[in-house]
Amino acid sequence: MAQQLSATTADQPRLIWHLCQQLEFFADHQPLLLTQLTQGKRTSSYQVQTNRGHYVLRHYGPSVLGVCRQQELRCQHAAAAAGLAPAPLCLNNHQRMLITEFLPEAQSPSVAYIRQSIPALAQKLATLHQLPVQTAVLDPWLYLQQLKTQLEPQWTAQAQNIWLPLITAARDLQYFQADIGLCHMDLHPQNLLLWQQKLWLIDFEYCQLADVVFDLVAIIVQFNLSETEQQQLLDSYRSARGSACSVQLLEKVALAKIVYSGFCWLWYWQEELDNQDPRYKQAAADCYQLLLRLIQNERLNAT
């Protein structure tokens, strides 16, 4: 997973360690290794090894729509206390840095592993969703509108063609009973780690109270679960939640897939514009095509 910094970015480690030295957390630490794990305009992460331990350091860019770092810290603290996530150790808003526990030799789980571990993953989600952390509650309809507003200068006729069924799905979803829980809201293969034969959640920057169906459809979409696997996930989740689970969960899945895919499409589109990275362009295009298929399926099922 780790990507060593190249010579052309040699100044970056010195800059990051200079920022680290300004934190009380790293007082009297001697740097041994600084390895870049991920790089982006919005967030970069590093493995930091000192004479006193190993850590993951996330260095944030400017503010991001829907992200509050103090909220991220509270959510990850709660998840760590429940054994779901590495422990956050230090947040410095001024330097825009979050330091967390490092899980040595952790790897992203394979799709095959996830498919074989659906009941365990469902139990983890049920535990996360019941953590007593107070945040604002996500309004899916409003969030889609906010994402669209950022993209107005680049809005196209093709985008408009899919916007109406997308925002209609968000509206129709509101007619169902909401099952509000603490949701990760960014579940994909890179935000899950396999360490010591156990799944761990990382990257809680979008974590907040929301309808729990969004985390479930994220797993279904991101890991391309079959109908049988999807049913196993939902059944396992309902069993883990017991009577606290909404009786309308299954009825909301199709609409929630559309809305979730809309989140991803608009988010990747914005990332493409911000980073000029062709990978985001391809991801946005893939999400657009998925949206088309989901909307078509919903129309067929409605007839």
Residue pairs with C-beta under 8 A, 6 or more apart in sequence:
1 37
1 106
1 107
1 108
2 35
2 36
2 37
2 47
3 35
3 36
3 37
3 38
3 39
4 35
4 36
5 12
5 13
5 34
5 35
5 36
9 36
12 36
13 34
13 36
13 46
16 34
16 46
16 57
16 59
17 31
17 34
19 59
19 95
19 97
20 26
20 29
20 31
20 48
20 57
20 97
22 95
23 90
23 92
23 95
23 97
23 99
25 89
25 90
25 99
26 50
28 52
29 50
29 51
29 52
30 50
30 51
31 48
31 49
31 50
32 49
32 50
32 51
33 47
33 48
33 49
34 46
34 47
34 48
34 49
35 46
35 47
35 49
36 44
36 45
36 46
37 45
37 46
37 47
37 56
38 44
38 45
40 61
40 275
41 61
41 274
41 275
42 60
42 61
42 64
42 271
42 274
42 275
43 58
43 59
43 60
43 61
43 205
44 58
44 59
45 56
45 57
45 58
45 59
46 56
46 57
46 58
46 59
47 54
47 55
47 56
47 57
47 102
48 54
48 55
48 56
48 57
48 99
48 102
49 55
53 102
54 102
54 104
55 89
55 99
55 100
55 101
55 102
56 86
56 99
56 100
56 101
56 102
57 97
57 98
57 99
58 97
58 98
58 99
58 100
59 96
59 97
60 69
60 96
60 97
60 98
61 96
64 205
65 146
65 147
65 150
66 143
66 146
66 206
66 208
67 205
67 206
69 91
69 93
69 96
69 98
69 205
70 91
70 93
71 135
71 207
71 208
72 98
72 204
72 205
72 207
73 88
73 91
73 98
74 133
74 135
75 131
75 133
75 135
75 182
75 204
75 207
75 208
76 85
76 86
76 87
76 88
76 100
76 204
76 207
77 87
77 88
78 131
78 132
78 133
78 182
79 85
79 128
79 131
79 201
79 204
79 207
80 86
80 87
80 88
80 101
82 127
82 128
82 131
84 124
84 127
84 128
84 200
84 201
85 200
85 201
85 202
85 204
86 100
86 101
86 102
86 103
86 200
86 202
87 100
87 101
88 98
88 99
88 100
88 101
89 99
89 100
89 101
90 97
90 98
90 99
91 97
91 98
91 99
92 98
100 202
103 193
103 195
103 200
105 195
106 193
106 194
106 195
106 200
107 193
107 194
107 195
108 189
108 190
108 192
108 193
108 194
109 117
109 189
109 192
109 193
109 194
109 199
111 189
111 223
111 224
113 194
114 121
114 192
114 219
114 223
115 223
115 225
115 229
117 199
118 225
118 229
118 232
118 233
118 236
119 232
119 236
120 199
121 199
121 219
121 233
122 233
122 236
122 237
122 239
122 240
123 236
123 240
124 199
124 201
125 212
125 215
125 216
125 219
125 237
125 240
126 237
126 240
126 241
127 240
128 181
128 182
128 183
128 184
128 201
128 215
129 181
129 182
129 183
129 212
129 215
129 241
130 181
130 182
130 241
130 244
131 182
133 182
133 209
134 209
135 182
135 207
135 208
135 209
136 208
136 209
137 180
137 208
137 209
137 210
138 183
138 185
138 208
138 209
138 210
138 211
138 214
140 170
140 173
140 174
140 210
140 211
140 214
140 259
140 263
141 167
141 170
141 171
141 174
143 263
144 166
144 167
144 170
144 259
144 262
144 263
144 266
145 167
147 263
147 266
147 267
147 270
148 155
148 163
148 266
150 270
151 159
151 266
151 269
151 270
151 273
154 269
154 273
158 288
162 288
162 291
162 292
162 295
165 258
165 295
165 298
166 258
166 259
166 262
166 291
166 295
169 255
169 258
169 259
169 262
169 295
169 298
170 259
170 262
172 255
173 211
173 252
173 255
173 256
173 259
176 246
176 248
176 251
176 252
176 255
177 246
177 247
177 248
178 211
178 246
179 211
179 212
179 213
179 245
179 246
179 248
179 249
180 209
180 210
180 211
180 212
181 209
181 210
181 212
182 207
182 208
182 209
183 207
183 208
183 209
183 210
183 211
183 212
183 214
183 215
184 191
184 201
184 204
184 206
184 207
184 215
184 218
185 206
185 207
185 208
185 210
185 214
185 215
185 218
186 203
186 205
186 206
186 207
186 218
187 201
187 215
187 218
187 219
187 222
188 218
188 222
189 222
189 223
190 203
191 201
191 202
191 203
192 199
192 200
192 201
192 202
193 199
193 200
193 201
193 202
194 200
211 252
211 256
212 246
212 249
213 249
213 252
213 253
213 256
214 256
214 259
214 260
216 233
216 234
216 237
216 249
216 253
216 256
217 253
217 256
217 257
217 260
218 260
219 225
219 233
220 230
220 233
220 253
220 257
221 257
221 260
221 261
221 264
221 290
225 233
230 253
234 249
234 250
234 253
237 245
237 249
238 245
238 249
246 252
254 294
254 297
254 298
254 301
255 298
257 294
258 291
258 294
258 295
258 298
261 287
261 290
261 291
261 294
262 291
264 283
264 287
265 284
265 287
265 288
265 291
268 280
268 281
268 283
268 284
268 287
269 280
269 284
271 277
271 280
271 283
271 284
272 280
272 281
272 283
272 284
